């Protein structure tokens, strides 16, 4: 029975990963603005994964914190 539970857990994690990747990919293909993409990414990290601290940098002429 334990093996079946482990398989179900792995399937749920894989499905979550694929659904999240699809959501971001479709957003990119829809040419959403950077702010919207970052918002979706932040939502996945905070709400679905429970990650509290996030920081993302962008480099143009200098490094800039964008999230």
N, C-alpha and C positions, 0 to 999 in steps of 0.2 A: 504493500500500500504506500509506503514511504517513497518508493521509486516513482510511482504514478504522480504523487504530489510534486516531487522534484521536477518531473517532466512538464507538468502543468505550469509550475512557476517559471521554468525556463522559457516556455512558449509565451507566457504573458509578458515577460521581460523583452523577448525578441519582438513581439507584436508592438509593444510600447515604443521601442527603438525605431522600428520601421514607420509607425504612424507619425512619430515626431519628425523623422527625417523627411517623410512625404509632405508634412505640413510646411516645413521650412522651404523645401524644394519648390512646391507649388507657389509659395509666396515670392520666391526669387523669380520664378518664371512669369509671374504676374507683374513683375517690375515694381514691386512695392518699394516705397521710399525706405532708406536706411533706418529711419526712426521706427517704422512699422516692423521691419525685420528684427531689429533689436528688441522691440517690445515683445514679439512672439517668442524669441529666444529666451528672454528673461522670464517670461511666463512659464515656459517649459522647465527651466532650471529651478525656479522658485516654487511653483505650484505643483508640478508633477514629480520633481526630483527632491524637493525639500532643501535645496541649496540656498543658504541665507546670504552669503557674501559673494558678490560677483563684481569683477572689474574687467573691462575690456578697453584696450588701448588701440589707437589708430595713429599711423605715422604718415604725415604729409611732409611739411617742412620741419616739424618737430613732433614729438610724441604728445598725444592728446587723449585724455580719458573720455570715452564716449558712453560708458555704462558703468 
